[in-house]
Amino acid sequence: MRWGRWGGPRRLTGFLHPCLLLLLHRGDAHGYNLLQGLEEFGFDASSLNPGLVYRALHEMEREGYVVSEWEEESLGPPRRVYRLTPRGDEVLSQWVEELRESRRALDRLIEAHKTHLEEHLP
């Protein structure tokens, strides 16, 4: 997915929270796995600032949408594992409904533009 001149990273950062919530809805994950998973939603993991993702995770943890704990049993250094909470699941559902409403509004705008062009272009 490519983002236009208005899209860029700024537009995607507002989309970061619901994407992270959906990834965690699928299962517990480390920050690195979440960074990689964001590519599915149009983020470029190679240029995405990991600090932005970790700040979003910490913010969602403060809000009670996710919880985290240190995983000490891995072969490497301890890593933080994030898990979606029931409250996070509710927030994800709210996000999805708002996105559906936005999509309907966008579809109306696109259709109105198409109709306008058909009526006013030779």
C-alpha positions in Angstrom: 0.0 0.0 0.0 1.4 3.4 -0.9 0.4 6.7 0.8 0.0 9.9 -1.2 1.5 13.3 -0.5 -1.0 13.9 2.3 -0.6 10.4 3.7 3.0 10.0 4.7 4.0 8.9 8.1 1.9 11.6 9.9 -1.3 10.2 8.6 -0.4 6.7 9.6 0.6 7.5 13.1 -3.1 8.1 14.0 -3.8 4.7 12.6 -1.1 3.1 14.7 -3.1 2.3 17.9 -5.9 0.3 16.2 -3.3 -1.6 14.1 -1.4 -2.6 17.3 -4.6 -3.5 19.0 -5.6 -5.8 16.1 -2.1 -7.4 16.0 -2.4 -8.1 19.8 -6.0 -9.4 19.3 -4.4 -12.1 17.2 -2.0 -13.0 20.0 0.6 -11.9 22.5 3.7 -10.4 20.9 7.0 -8.7 21.5 7.6 -5.2 20.3 9.8 -6.3 17.4 7.1 -8.7 16.1 4.6 -5.9 16.3 6.9 -3.6 14.3 7.1 -6.2 11.6 3.3 -6.9 11.7 2.5 -3.3 11.0 3.7 -3.7 7.4 0.4 -5.5 6.8 -1.3 -2.1 7.3 0.9 0.0 5.1 3.7 0.9 7.6 7.3 0.5 6.4 9.0 -1.3 9.3 12.4 -0.3 8.0 11.7 3.4 8.2 9.2 3.4 11.1 10.7 4.8 14.3 10.5 2.0 16.9 10.3 4.6 19.6 6.9 5.7 18.2 5.6 2.1 18.5 6.9 1.6 22.0 5.5 5.0 23.1 2.1 3.9 21.7 2.3 0.6 23.5 3.2 2.4 26.8 0.4 4.8 26.3 -2.1 2.0 25.7 -0.7 0.2 28.7 -1.4 3.3 30.9 -4.9 3.4 29.4 -5.4 -0.3 30.3 -5.8 -1.5 26.7 -2.7 -3.7 26.9 -0.6 -5.3 29.6 3.0 -6.4 29.4 5.5 -8.6 31.3 9.1 -9.5 30.9 9.7 -12.8 29.3 12.8 -14.3 30.9 12.7 -17.8 29.4 14.0 -16.8 25.9 17.6 -17.6 24.8 18.5 -13.9 24.5 18.0 -11.0 26.9 14.6 -10.6 28.6 12.0 -9.1 26.3 8.7 -7.5 27.0 5.6 -9.3 25.8 2.4 -7.4 25.2 -1.1 -8.8 25.6 -4.5 -7.2 24.8 -6.9 -6.7 27.7 -10.7 -6.9 27.6 -10.8 -3.1 27.7 -8.4 -3.1 24.7 -10.7 -5.5 22.9 -13.6 -3.1 23.4 -11.6 -0.1 22.2 -10.6 -2.1 19.1 -14.3 -2.8 18.4 -15.0 0.9 18.8 -12.2 1.8 16.4 -13.5 -0.6 13.8 -17.0 0.8 14.0 -15.6 4.4 13.6 -13.5 3.3 10.7 -16.6 1.7 9.0 -18.5 5.0 9.5 -15.5 6.9 8.0 -15.4 4.5 5.1 -19.1 5.1 4.3 -18.5 8.9 4.4 -15.5 8.5 2.1 -17.4 6.4 -0.3 -20.1 9.1 -0.5 -17.5 11.7 -1.2 -15.9 9.6 -3.9 -19.2 8.8 -5.5 -20.2 12.5 -5.4 -16.9 13.4 -7.1 -17.4 10.8 -9.8 -20.9 12.0 -10.5 -19.8 15.6 -10.6 -17.0 14.7 -13.1 -19.4 12.7 -15.3 -21.9 15.6 -15.4 -19.4 18.4 -16.0 -16.7 16.9 -18.3 -17.2 16.4 -22.0 
